[in-house]
Amino acid sequence: MALNCGIVGLPNVGKSTIFSALSSAPAEAANYPFCTINPNIGIVNVPDQRLTKLSELFKPERTIPATVEFVDIAGLVKGASQGEGLGNQFLSHIREVGVIAQVVRCFDDPDIIHVSNKVDPADDMETINVELALADLDTLQKRRDRADRALKVQAKAEQKSAETVLAALAKIGPALENGRPVRSVDLSDDEKAAIYDCHFITAKPQLYVCNVDEAGMKAIAGGGQANTYVEAVRKRAAAEGSEAVCICGKFEAELGSLEDEADKLAFLEELGLKESGLSALIHAAYRLLGLQTFFTAGADECRAWTIRAASTAPKAAGVIHTDFEKGFIKAEVYSYNDIIQYGTEAKIKEAGKYRIEGKEYTVQDGDVMFFKFNV
């Protein structure tokens, strides 16, 4: 399963610039609102030093990292839920992504236009979140109307389902009316299943991306105080149980232009950064979605696979191929740390760290796995 991340925000906050830097894919970026009409899509590799190390050990014919799809969605403005700024078209694009990354401008520059003629991260975030909530309110009303009709004309089973839908919507409505997201509402599993077809935008996990300038990034990297804009974003994110990551588009663009891994590490070290903005964003998204990585490794191929945390071995096998899950017999497993410590699979076996796991095994992040199946 690939992570799908939609980049949203007000017009002209740097979404397309950051998208281009992260994905190394050209996106139209200009100093005027609604530059991005159709969403730009970029597929990028998930940075993972563990996969790099496995490839050094196994020297496979090919190395395949996990990937993330970034979707650069045009800027939203106040009134987008009613169609302002071509808002309805843009909102439909957001419904298709798995996690939302809201870019917030966290720097001053009189030469770059702000749609509200002021830099105020808290106000920007409120504008976006309210518009998304209003869009969901429109969806809620349409779903409620359908459920009301089902109560009157459908059979008993459909009526019961409609009652569950209406109960869930009754909880969600007041939250949206107060600008709170669907994800903040306590719903039962049955209620979540009943309203799945609504595809509420605010039900999606959301994190925040602080778009900072070079001075702001250097201050953060050097352990200094983040500017007041960044602190405002972090405060809002923490209140929502989310995360905020800081990215400087210029730094990411320079880093992306480097092909040699050693040069990239040297560049980050020079800036005092532990990881790139791309890595920070992906890792935050993985945490929000509860995702983790396992590996397959051998002379033919070393590959990273993305699964949900707490997945069983058959589920992991199914990510590779559905037949693997259906005919699962067992999994041969050791951890990434084991191969780093012992150097070869033979020595891992000698140390008693090479395990045979069955259908009930819960896959751990960093497991290296080989599946036995029968179809």
C-alpha positions in Angstrom: 0.0 0.0 0.0 1.4 3.4 -1.0 0.9 6.5 1.1 -1.2 9.2 -0.7 -0.7 12.7 0.7 -2.6 15.8 -0.5 -0.8 19.2 -0.1 -3.3 22.0 0.7 -3.3 25.5 1.9 -4.2 29.1 1.0 -3.1 30.4 -2.4 0.5 31.5 -2.6 1.8 30.0 0.6 4.4 27.9 -1.2 2.6 24.6 -1.8 3.8 24.2 -5.4 7.3 25.2 -4.5 7.5 22.7 -1.7 5.9 20.0 -3.9 8.5 20.5 -6.6 11.3 20.4 -4.1 10.0 17.3 -2.4 9.1 15.3 -5.5 11.8 16.8 -7.8 8.9 17.1 -10.3 8.2 20.4 -11.9 5.1 22.2 -10.7 3.9 25.5 -11.9 4.8 28.0 -9.2 4.1 31.7 -9.5 3.4 34.8 -7.5 -0.4 34.9 -8.0 -3.4 33.0 -6.6 -4.8 29.9 -8.2 -1.7 29.2 -10.2 -2.4 25.4 -9.7 -5.7 24.6 -11.4 -5.3 20.9 -11.9 -3.5 19.0 -9.2 0.1 18.1 -9.8 1.0 14.5 -8.8 4.5 13.3 -7.9 5.6 9.8 -6.9 8.6 9.9 -4.6 10.7 7.2 -2.9 10.5 6.9 0.9 14.0 7.7 2.3 15.0 4.7 4.4 18.7 4.1 5.4 17.7 0.5 6.4 16.9 -0.4 2.8 20.2 1.2 1.6 22.1 -0.9 4.2 20.3 -4.1 3.2 21.3 -3.5 -0.5 24.9 -3.0 0.5 24.8 -6.4 2.3 22.9 -8.4 -0.3 24.1 -6.6 -3.4 20.8 -7.4 -5.2 20.0 -6.9 -8.9 17.5 -4.2 -8.0 16.5 -2.2 -5.0 12.9 -1.0 -4.7 11.9 1.5 -2.0 8.4 2.2 -0.7 6.8 5.2 -2.4 4.6 8.1 -1.5 2.3 9.9 -3.8 2.1 13.7 -3.3 -0.8 15.6 -4.8 -0.4 19.4 -5.0 -3.9 20.7 -4.7 -4.7 24.3 -5.7 -5.1 27.0 -3.1 -8.3 27.2 -1.1 -9.8 30.5 0.0 -12.6 31.7 2.3 -15.8 30.6 0.6 -14.2 27.6 -1.2 -17.0 25.4 0.1 -19.5 27.6 -1.8 -17.4 27.6 -4.9 -15.2 30.6 -4.3 -11.9 30.4 -6.2 -13.1 27.3 -8.0 -13.2 25.7 -4.6 -15.6 22.9 -5.3 -13.2 21.5 -7.9 -10.3 21.6 -5.6 -12.2 20.1 -2.7 -13.1 17.1 -4.8 -9.4 16.4 -5.3 -8.9 16.4 -1.5 -11.4 13.7 -1.0 -9.2 11.3 -3.0 -6.1 11.4 -0.7 -5.4 9.4 2.4 -3.7 12.2 4.6 -3.8 15.9 4.3 -0.6 18.1 4.7 -1.7 21.7 5.2 1.1 24.1 4.2 1.2 27.2 6.4 3.3 30.3 5.5 5.7 31.0 8.4 8.0 33.7 7.0 7.9 37.4 6.2 8.6 38.6 2.7 7.0 41.8 1.3 7.7 40.7 -2.3 5.5 37.6 -2.0 1.8 38.3 -2.0 -0.4 36.9 0.8 -4.1 36.4 -0.2 -5.1 38.1 3.0 -2.4 40.8 2.9 -1.0 39.6 6.2 1.0 36.7 7.6 -1.1 35.1 10.3 -0.7 31.3 10.5 -3.5 30.8 13.1 -5.9 32.7 10.9 -4.8 30.8 7.8 -5.2 27.4 9.5 -8.7 28.4 10.7 -9.7 29.5 7.2 -8.7 26.2 5.7 -10.2 24.1 8.5 -13.5 25.9 8.5 -13.8 25.6 4.7 -13.2 21.9 4.9 -15.8 21.6 7.7 -18.3 23.5 5.6 -17.7 21.3 2.7 -18.4 18.3 4.9 -21.6 19.9 6.2 -22.9 20.0 2.6 -22.0 16.3 2.3 -23.7 15.5 5.6 -26.9 17.1 4.6 -27.1 15.2 1.3 -26.4 11.9 3.2 -29.0 12.8 5.8 -31.6 13.3 3.1 -30.9 9.9 1.6 -31.1 8.2 5.0 -34.4 10.0 5.8 -35.9 8.7 2.5 -34.6 5.2 3.2 -36.5 5.2 6.6 -39.8 5.8 4.7 -39.5 3.5 1.7 -36.9 0.8 2.3 -37.2 -2.6 3.9 -36.4 -3.3 7.6 -32.7 -4.0 7.0 -32.2 -0.8 5.0 -34.2 1.1 7.6 -31.9 -0.2 10.4 -28.9 0.8 8.4 -30.4 4.3 7.8 -30.9 4.7 11.6 -27.3 4.0 12.2 -26.3 6.6 9.6 -28.6 9.2 11.1 -27.2 8.5 14.6 -23.7 9.0 13.4 -24.6 12.2 11.5 -26.4 13.5 14.6 -23.0 13.4 16.4 -21.0 14.8 13.5 -23.3 17.7 12.7 -22.6 19.9 15.8 -18.9 19.4 15.5 -18.8 20.5 11.9 -21.0 23.5 12.7 -18.4 24.6 15.2 -15.6 24.1 12.8 -14.4 20.9 14.4 -13.3 17.9 12.2 -15.2 14.6 11.8 -12.0 12.9 13.1 -12.6 14.6 16.5 -16.0 12.9 17.0 -16.3 9.7 19.0 -18.0 7.2 16.7 -18.5 3.4 17.1 -17.1 1.0 14.5 -20.6 0.4 13.2 -21.2 4.2 12.8 -17.9 4.7 11.0 -18.7 1.9 8.6 -22.2 3.3 8.0 -20.9 6.7 6.9 -17.8 5.5 5.0 -19.5 6.3 1.7 -19.6 10.0 2.7 -15.8 10.3 2.4 -15.7 13.2 4.8 -12.6 15.4 4.2 -12.2 16.2 7.9 -12.2 12.6 8.8 -8.8 12.3 7.1 -5.7 12.6 9.3 -4.1 16.0 8.9 -0.6 17.4 9.7 0.8 20.8 9.2 3.8 21.9 7.2 5.5 25.1 8.3 6.9 26.8 5.2 9.9 28.7 6.6 12.7 30.7 5.0 16.4 30.0 5.2 16.9 32.0 8.3 14.0 30.2 10.1 15.3 26.8 9.1 18.8 27.5 10.2 17.6 28.8 13.6 15.5 25.6 14.1 18.4 23.3 12.9 20.8 25.1 15.2 18.6 24.5 18.2 17.5 28.1 18.4 14.0 29.4 19.1 11.5 28.9 16.3 9.8 32.0 15.1 6.4 33.0 16.5 4.7 31.8 13.3 6.0 28.2 13.7 5.1 28.2 17.4 1.5 29.1 16.6 1.3 26.2 14.1 2.8 23.8 16.6 0.4 24.9 19.3 -2.6 24.3 17.0 -1.3 20.9 15.8 -0.7 19.7 19.4 -4.2 20.7 20.3 -5.5 18.5 17.5 -3.3 15.6 18.4 -1.4 16.1 15.2 2.2 17.1 14.2 3.9 20.1 12.6 7.0 19.8 10.5 9.2 22.6 9.2 10.4 22.7 5.6 12.4 25.2 3.6 11.7 24.8 -0.1 15.1 26.2 -1.1 17.0 23.7 1.1 14.9 20.8 -0.2 15.4 21.8 -3.8 19.2 22.0 -3.3 19.2 18.6 -1.5 17.0 17.1 -4.2 19.5 18.1 -6.9 22.2 16.0 -5.2 22.4 12.4 -6.6 25.1 11.0 -4.3 23.8 9.8 -0.9 27.0 10.9 0.8 26.7 14.4 -0.6 23.1 14.6 0.7 24.2 13.5 4.2 27.1 16.0 4.2 24.6 18.8 3.1 22.2 17.9 6.0 25.1 17.8 8.4 26.4 21.2 7.3 23.0 22.7 8.0 22.7 20.9 11.3 19.7 18.8 10.2 19.2 15.2 11.2 16.9 14.5 8.2 15.4 16.2 5.2 12.1 17.9 5.2 10.8 15.1 2.9 11.8 12.5 5.5 10.3 14.4 8.3 7.0 14.8 6.4 6.8 11.2 5.4 7.6 9.9 8.9 5.0 12.2 10.4 2.4 10.9 7.9 3.4 7.3 8.7 2.9 7.9 12.4 -0.5 9.6 11.9 -1.8 6.8 9.7 -0.2 4.0 11.8 2.0 2.7 9.1 5.2 0.7 9.3 7.8 -1.0 7.0 8.9 -4.5 6.5 11.5 -5.7 4.0 12.2 -8.6 1.7 15.8 -9.2 0.9 17.9 -11.4 -1.4 20.2 -11.6 -4.3 17.4 -10.8 -6.8 15.8 -7.9 -5.0 15.8 -5.9 -1.8 12.4 -4.1 -1.2 10.6 -2.0 1.3 6.9 -2.7 1.9 4.4 -0.5 3.7 1.7 -2.0 6.0 -0.5 -0.9 8.8 0.9 -1.4 12.3 -0.2 -4.5 14.1 -0.8 -6.4 10.8 -0.4 -10.2 10.9 2.0 -12.1 8.7 -0.7 -13.2 6.2 -1.7 -9.5 5.8 1.9 -8.6 5.1 2.2 -11.4 2.6 -1.0 -10.1 0.9 0.7 -6.7 0.3 3.1 -8.5 -2.0 0.4 -10.6 -3.7 -3.1 -11.6 -2.7 -2.3 -15.2 -3.5 0.4 -15.1 -0.8 -2.2 -14.2 1.8 -4.7 -16.8 0.6 -2.2 -19.6 0.6 -0.1 -18.5 3.5 1.8 -21.3 5.3 4.5 -19.6 7.3 7.0 -16.7 7.4 10.7 -16.9 7.9 11.6 -13.7 9.9 14.5 -11.8 11.4 14.9 -8.2 12.3 16.9 -5.5 10.5 19.0 -5.1 13.6 19.8 -8.8 13.5 21.3 -8.6 10.0 23.3 -5.5 11.0 24.6 -7.2 14.1 25.5 -10.6 12.5 26.1 -9.7 8.9 24.7 -12.8 7.2 21.5 -14.9 7.4 23.7 -17.9 8.2 25.1 -16.2 11.3 21.6 -15.1 12.3 20.6 -18.7 12.3 23.6 -19.7 14.3 22.7 -17.1 16.9 19.1 -18.5 17.1 17.6 -15.3 15.8 16.1 -16.7 12.6 12.4 -17.4 13.4 9.5 -19.3 11.8 6.3 -17.5 12.4 2.7 -18.5 11.7 -0.6 -16.9 10.9 -1.0 -15.1 14.3 2.4 -13.4 14.1 2.2 -9.6 14.4 4.7 -8.0 12.0 7.2 -5.6 13.6 8.6 -2.5 12.0 11.9 -3.4 10.3 11.2 -7.1 10.0 12.9 -8.9 7.1 10.6 -11.6 5.9 10.4 -14.5 3.5 7.0 -16.1 2.9 6.0 -19.7 2.2 2.6 -20.2 0.6 0.6 -22.7 -1.4 -2.0 -21.8 -4.0 
